Amino acid sequence: MTDTGEANKERNREIAQNEEAKQITGSIRVSTWAVAVVVIVGGILFTLGWLALR
């Protein structure tokens, strides 16, 4: 019975590690999109400002 309990604990640890890896990957993906959007919006605003000053 102890072997089964230890096996369940090990399985739960592996599941937790997999979930953590998925969260990290998702966070990086969201951060990348956020940076891309900021760069694009910044470029548009810079261009509009530059055209307004010309």
Helices and strands as residue ranges (DSSP letters): H 2-53
